[in-house]
Structure formats: C-alpha cells, structure tokens
C-alpha cells in the first residue's frame, strides 16, 4: 500500500505556515485516490528596551562577525506533545539608506514525520524597521526539501511592493500598507512597548508573512494564572489574540506574558501547536524520534458511521460539526457541493460526483465557488507554469488528437499516475514545472501539475483544498485536488486517482488559482478546522 500525504507541507514553522497537514493515504485496494545549534550559559542579553536581563538566558551572537545583537531569544515548538523544531530571533542595530534601523532576524528549523518519512523545513525572515516599529523592508524565505520560496517587500507611502520568487519564476505586486501596520514581529514588540495589565486591550494591523496579507490583530489581556513553561510553573498573564484575515477568516491564539511583556509561551489551539521560550541549549536539543507524531494521521477527521465503498459513491449527504465554530461558514457551496446551515450550528453538506452531463446541485450562481473562470484561472503564474515546455509536452503527449474539452481533461487526469516515479513525503509545494521534470511528489504536485496541463490546453483550471475519505482509516484526511471549468461548471478532478473525475467522498474547504503574491492564503481555512471537525454520514447513493 502506498501512502501520500501533503497539503503541501509547504510552509513556515507551523505557526506561521498554518498548514502542516497531510493528504490522506491511499486506500488499500482499487483505484487509489490521493486521500491523500550547543553552548554554555553566560550573562543574559538585555531586553528590547535595553534595561535588565532578558528572561530567556544567554546565547552566542547569531552572526560570527559584526556587532552582537542587543536582544535575542530561542524558542522550541511542539505539535501536540512532540517537539518538532526551534527558532532563534535576534535584534541588531543597523542603518538603511542613512536611517537608523533595527534589523530583526528569525531563523528556524522544523522536522516532521509523515507516514514514517522525515520532512525537513527551514525558514529565514528579516525585517528592517525603525525604532518605533515602522517597517521599511522585509525578506522571508522558506525552504522545504531544498526548494525555496522567497518574498521581498519594500514599504513606502502606504504601499508595500512585493516580489515573490519560486523556482524559475518571479511575480511582482503591491498591497496597501495602512498607517500603523506592524511587521511580522509586531505582536511581541507591541507587548514589550505596552507592558500588559489585566484588562488591557490592543488592536492594530499587522503583516502575515508567506501569506503576504495585512490582518487585523486584537489583543485582550486577562488575569494572571499559573502556566507550565517547559516543566517550570510561572505566574503569567494570558493574552488572547485574534487575527482577522481579509474576508473575515479568523485565527485565534493565546500568549502567556510576564509583567514586562516578554512572551514565555504561546499556543495555537486549531493547529495543536505550542511554542515555549527557552535557552539555546534546550532549543537545539534533539527530540526523541520514537516520540514523533505522524502529523498526517494526527489531524485526521473522524467519521461515523464509516462510509462504505467511498470510491464508488455518486452522492453523499453529510452532517459536519465544528467545535466552537460555524461549520457552514467554512465549506462553500458550489457546482458539486451544496451546504445548508442547521439551527444547531452544524452544516449539512451534499456532495455529488459531477460530470459535464450530470445535474448540478442548486447553489448561489453569484458565489465564488460557482462563478465562471477569471484570467487568473487561465494564465500561467509562479506555481501553475502552464507555459513551461515540460508542462506543454506532457499535456500534448497525454491529449494526443483529442479536441473535446472533457475528453482532453480526462486524458490529462489519467496520464500522470502511470508516469509517477516516486512519492517522497518530504516534497515541498513544488511548481508545476518542477513537478513535470521530476514526476514525483504528493497530492500538491499532482494537483498543481494537472492544473497547469489543463491551462496549457486552453481549459481554465484551479486547485481545491479540503478533505477526502480514506477507507482503511475510516476518516477524512486533508487533501488537494484540481478543478477544471468545463461547459458551465467547475468539475473536480484528481490526478492522483486518475479515474475520470472524482467521487462523492470529497469535502471542499477552499479553492485557489495560485496567482499573485499570496497564493497560499486560500489554504488558511484549513488551519481553522484542524482537530475541531466531526463528520457524520447521513445518506449515500
């Protein structure tokens, strides 16, 4: 049995990426849908205000030469109870274009386990800011399995000019940067500059790296409590933090801070992820491999009763509940999926195996999921490199002399599995051109490559993110697939299955054409449902 995981394992150290989830493993039989640094101690550095020792112990300078940082810290990260990595932050005095600047650097490494295989990730973020916290420029680089994604930004006159670089492609764009917008380290710095007290609140816009969006942060400080910080109990103030994304998507977290505003612990409940402030020695201490949690299986969604013969389903009606949330707001209605909100807060979702000649489900024709294709669904971009020679050749070889859009789409969907060389679970979120050259990867590579092949043949296409049922797990696992616009509808396709369209065992959360400098933003919805969803099968056909 082969297992493929991946909703891209594409991201930043779990907090920033928000997306360390897995595609479901393959079923046992039948057509296989991709369900699928050590040192001693020394006097501590000063805190951000330059007064008194920092609470996290001493570390060596982050750079081998030049002035040492005036503030630095180490953190270790846990998924559930398993250590997955660490980060190191350092603040330097610098000069940019003749202006005194604070340069903030954050480096991190993370190791995850997926179906017995190891996934290595690294990130390096740099932000150049004034002492008052105004961002002048930044650079964020994420590397997974040797493939890098870099975003650079220059902020001026209320705008940020962004450049996104992936393998062989560069995209430029611009976003509004409202006055008072803080950089990616803004929450920690705001707390240091505004020593918290119970009842304190704060609200400000801030930049979310890698997703390249401005979000609205709201902070609320509550009464002190005892908090376990790496085995040491401290009396700290919880700070409830809510980030509201464009479109209304929300991500909640909690930080535990001392009287000076230093963050000792933070937790993202939806991600089942905890960060602890620690020493350099502890941060760099290797984790116990035997204690590692398989992140794909740890995030699976339970289903009752089990869905029988899921890969033969033509229509299934589900009830989906989201602990502490509105399930209906997360799952969009579309041509193959109808969502109805129930009084108890659950969502009743009907999914059909849609084909060009089958009836569409009734839905709002003005909804984004059913609206016709845009230019972004047709054109090449950083990830969907439909103009790459390797992609065009794969598509031409697969389609042959076929001309009908549905027949072409079927030929392309079925063509990749027989050619696929391997399924390394440590693959990054590769571009279509890279996937075409390597013919390997997990669900994200299948989805992005098929999307590019379809566009190269003149068929509008985008990728979808959500859940797929895996029979031997008796659960839904996170997954990515492709949607092609054929006739008057968006039809789901899955190149990892390659059986001529999908069945009714898919639950879609979002879609994206991967255009622009924030192509991963559509995947943020996944962060809201991890560990909080339950699915009940009401009826199948």
N, C-alpha and C positions, 0 to 999 in steps of 0.2 A: 504494500500500500504506500502510495506517495502522499506526502503532506506538503501543502503550500500555504505559507502564511504571508501576510504582509500588508496591510493598508498602508503601505508604503514604508513602514518603519523608517520614515523619511525625516525625522525631524530633529528638533533641538532637544537637548537634555529634557527629559519627559515633561517638565513643567512648561517650557517654552514651546515645545512642539505640539503638545497636547494630543499627540497622535500615536502613541506607541501601542498600537493594537494589532491584531492579526487577522488575516483572511482565514477562513475556515479550511480545515484539512479536507483532503479528497475522500469521498465515500469509498467503502471497501470494494464494491463491485459496480459494474455497469459503467455508463458514461460518467466521467469524473468531473463534476462542476467544481471549479475552484471555490469551494466554500471557504473555497478557501481564501608620587614624587616623594626618602625618609630623612628626617632631621631631628635634632635635639631641640631643647627649649631655650629660649633667651628672653630678655626683657621684651614685653609686647610693644607693638607699634601703637601710635596714637590713633584716636578715633577720628572721624571725619571732621570734627570741629577743631582737632589739633590739641585737645586737652584730655589728659588722663590716659591710662592704658586701655587698650581695646580688650573686650572680654573673651576673645577667641584665641588668645595665646599668640606666640611668636612664630613667624615663618621667615624663610630666607627670601631675599628680593626675587621678584618674579623674573627679572631680566639679569643676565650675567654681567652687564656693564651699564653705566649711566646712573643717575640719581636713583636711590631706592624709593619705593612707594611710600607715601605718607599715611596710607591706610590700606590694609588688605585683610582678607578673610578666606577661610576654607569651609566648604560645606560637603556633606555626603548625602546621597539621595537613595531613597528606598522605595521600591514598589511592593506594596503590602509590607511584609516583614523581611524582604530580601534586598540587600544592598545592591544597587545597580550602577553606581558611579559617584563621581565627585566633581566639584567645581572650585576654582580659585579666582578670586577677584582682587584687583589691585588698582589703586588710585595714584596717579602721578601728576606733578606739576609740569606743565608744558606750555608751549607758545604756538599759536596757529595764526598765520597771517599778521604777525605782530601783536596779537591779542593774548593776554594771559589766559590759559585754558587748563582745565582739569581733564586729563585723559584717563578714562576708565576702561580697563581690560578685564574680560572674563573668559577663562578657558575651562573647558570641561571635557570629560570622557565618560562614556556610558557603555556598559556591556550588558546585553540582554540575552536571554535564552529563548529560543523558539523551536519547539519540537526537537530538542537535543542539539541544535546547532547554535553557534555563537554569533551574535550581531555586534559589531564594534562601531561606535559612533564617536565623533569628536566635534567640538564647536569652539569658535574663537570670535568673540564680539569685542569691538572697540567703539567707544563713544567719546567724542571731543565736545566738552561742554564748558560754559562759563562757570565761574564760582557760584553764580546764582542759579545754575541749573538749566540755562538756555542751551539747547543742542545746536551745535554748528555743523557737525557732520558725524557719520557713523559708518561702520562696516561690520557686517555679520556673515560669518562663513560656517556652514555646516558640512561635514564630510561623513559619508556613510559608505562603507565598503570601498573606499578610495575615490568615490565620486563626490565632487564638491558643488555646492550651491552658494553663491555669494551675492549679497545685496549691499550696495553702497548708496549712501544718501547725503545730499548737501542741502542744508536748510537755510532759506533766505527769504525775507519779505513775505512771510506767511505761507510759503510753499516749500515742499521738500522734493527735490529732483532725485528720483530713484533709478538705479541701474541694476537689473537682475542678470546674473551670468550663470549659465549652466553649460553643459558640455556642448561646445561649438556654437553657442547662440547667446546673444545679448539683447535685452529688451529695456527700453527707457520709458519712464512715465513720470508723472508728478501727482502728488496728493496735497490737499490742504493741510496746513500745519497751524492750527489756531494758536493765538497768543496764550501763553501759559502751559503749552503742551510739554510734558516731561519726557525724557528719554526712557529707554528700557529699564534703567536702574532707578526710575523716578520714585517708586513706592518706598524703597529703602531709604533713599535720600530725603524724601519728604518727612518720613518718620524721625530721622535724625535732626532735621531742622525744625520740626514741630513736636517736641517731646510730648508723647501721648499721656493723656489722663483719662480715666473712665468717663465716658460721655462725649469725648472729643470726636468730631466728625471731620471729614475732608472729602472734597470732590474736585477732580481735575482730569483733563485729558492726558493720555499717555500713549506712547508708541509701543505696539506689539510687534516684536521683531519676527522675521521669517514669514509671518502672515502679512506684514507690511501694511498695517492698518492703525488708525488712531481710534482708541477705545476710551470710554468714559469710566474712570475708576471712582468708586465710592468706598470710603473707609469709615468704619464705626468701631470705636474702642469701648470695650466692656470691662466689667470688674475683674480685678486680679484673681488668679486661680493657680493651683499647683499644676505644673506641666513637666512631663518626663522628657528630658533632653538627653538622649543617649545614655540613659541609666542614671542620670542626675536629676533630682527633682528641684525645680526652681519656681519661685513665685513670679509670675509674669502676667501681663495684660493681653488678653486675646484681642486681635484686631480683625474684624470681619471685613473682607474685601470682596467687592463685586465688580467685575469688568463687563461692561455692556458693549457689545460689538455693533458695528453698523448693521441695521436690520433687526436689532433687538435681541440677538443671541446673548446669553449671559453665562459667565463662568465665575463660580464662587470659590473662594479660598479663605484660609484663616492663617494669620501670623501671630506668634506669641513674642512680645517685645518686653524689654526691661524699661526702667524709668527714663533712660537716655534715648530710647527709641531703637536700640540695637535689636535686630531680629535674631532670635535664637532657634526658632523652629517655625516651619510653615507646612501647611497641608492643603492638598487639592483633593477633596473627597471624591469628585467624579473620576479622577484619574487614579485613585487609590495610591497616591504618591505623597511621600513625606520628605522634607529636607531639614537637616539638622546642622547648626553651626558647630564647628569642631576645630581641632588642631590639624596642622599639616600632616603629622604622623598618622593620626587616625583616618583622615580623609584618604590618604594614599595606601592605607592598609587594604590588602586584597580581601575580597569577600570569599566566603566558603562556596565553592562551585556546587557542592551537593545540596546547598540550601536554596539554590537559584530556582525561581518560579518561572514556569513557561508562560510567557505573557499572553500568548495566543489563547491557550486553554483557560488561563485565569480570568479572561474577560469574556468568556462565552456566556450567552444569554439562555437561561433555562426555558424549556417549552413543555407544556402539559396540554393534552396528552401528547406522546410522540407523534410526529407527522409521518404516517405510513406512505411508503413509496413516493417520497417527495419529488423524485426526478421525473415522475410520470404525471404530476399534478397539472390540471388545466385551470383550476380556480380554487382558491382557498380563502376562507374568511377567518380572520384572527381578532382576538382582543389583546391589546397591548397596554400595559400599565407602566408608568414611570414614577418611581418613588420620589415624592416631594416635587413633582412637576406635572406639566400638561403634555401628555404623550401626543395628542393631536396636533400640537404646535410644532412638533419636531419632524413628523412624517408628512411629506407633501402629497396631495392628490395629483394624479397625472393620468396619462393615457392607459397605463396598465395597473394603476393602484388608486383606489378610492378610500379616503379617510373620513370617518364620521366621528365627531366628538360625542362622548356619552356623558350623562349627568354626573357620574362618579369620578370624572376626570380621566377615564381611560379612553382609548381610541379603538374603534372598530375599523379594521383595515381589510379590504377585499383586494386580492391580487389575482390577475389573470395572466395566462401565458399568451401574450399578444402577438398577433401576426398581421400582415397587411390586409388580409381579407376578413379578420375577425372583428366583432363589435368592440368598440372602445367603451370603457366604463364612463358613466356620466361624471363630469367634473367641470370646474370653472374654466371656460375657454380662455380667460384672461390670466389664469395662474401661470407663474413662471415655468412650472413643470410641463405645461401643455402648449405654451406659446411656440410659435414657429422658430426656425433657426435664425441666429444672428450672424453677422460677419465673423464673430469670434468662433462660431461653430464650423466655419468653412475654411478659415485661413490657418497657415502654419504659425506656430509660436515656439517659445523656449522648450516646451516639453513635447508638444504634438508637432513634430518636424515633418509634416506631410510633404514638404518639398525636398526632402533628403533623397539622394539617389538610391540608397539602400532600401528605404521605405517604398519608393515608387516601384522598384524592381520586384520586391516581394508581392506587392499588390498586383502588378501586371502578370506575374507568373501564376498567381492564385486565381485571378479572374479569367484569364485566357481570353476567349472570344465572347464571353458573356457580356450582355449590354443592359439587361433589365436590372434596375437598382436592387430589388430584393434578391435576385439570383447572384448578383455581384457580392452583396453583403454576406450571403450565406457562404459563398466560396471563400471569401476572406476570413470569416469567422472560423471555418473548419480547417483552414490551411496551417495554422500556427502550431497546434499540438503535435502533429507528426514531425515537425522540424525542430521542436524544442529540445535543446541538448541537455539541460540540467535545470534544476530548480533550487539554486542556492538561497537559503532563507535569509542570508545576510546581505542580499542585494539591496542597493539603495533604490530610491524612487528614480529610476533611470529614465532618460529621454527616449523618445521613440527611435531616434537614430541609433543610440547605443543599444537598445533592445534588438533592433533589426540586425546589427552587426554581431551581437553576442548570442541571440536567440536563446536567452536564458532569463530566469528571474521568477517572480511570483505574480500574484494577481495584478499588481500595479503595472508591471511590464506588459503583461498580456493586454490589459485594458488600454493603456496609452498607445501601444503599437497598433492595435486594431483600430483605434480612433484615428490615428494618422493614416493608416492604409485606406480607410473609408474616405477621408477627405481627399486623398490623392486621386481617388476615382470620382470625385465630384459629389460625394454623398456627405451631407452635414453630419457631424458626429460630436459627441461629448462623453465624458466619463461620469459614472454614477457611484456613489458611496453608500453603503448600508450593510445589511446582514443577509446571510444565506444559510439555509438549514443544512446541517450535516447529519446524515442518518446515524452513523455509528457513535456520534457524540450525543445524539438526541438533544441538540441545542443549535441555536443560531450563533454564527461567528462572523466577525467583521470582514468585509469584502469590498472589492472594487470591480466594476464591470464597465461595459460600453453601451451607449445608446446611439442609434442611427435614426435620422429623420427620413422616413420612407412614406411617400404619399402625403398623408395628412397627420402623421403620428410619429411619436418617438417610440421606437421598438427596442427593448433591451436585448443585448447580445453578450455572450460570454465566450471569448476565445479560449479560455482555459477549459471550457466544456466542449465547445466546437460541435454542437449537435443541432444547429439550425434554430437558434433562438433559445430563450430561457423558459423555465417552468414557473410555477406559482409559489416557489419556495424562496423568493427574494423579497426583502423589505427595504425599500429605498429611503434613505435619510436626506440625501442632497445630490446635486449634480454640479459639474463644473466643466467648462471647456478649456481650463488650464491656461487661459490667456492673461496677459498683463503681468504686473509685478507682485500680485497677491493671489496666485493660482491655488494655493493651499487653503485659502480662507473658507471655502465651501466645506472643508472637512472638519471645521471646528464643531459642527453639530455632534460629531461622534464623541467628542470629549464630554458632552452633557449626558450621554446615556450609559457610559461605561459603568458597570456594576449596579445599575439602577433599573434596568428593564426586565420585565417578565412578559412572556408571550403565551397565550392560550389559543389552541386551535379550536375554533367553533364549528367549522364545516369545511369539507374538502370535496372536490369533484375530480 
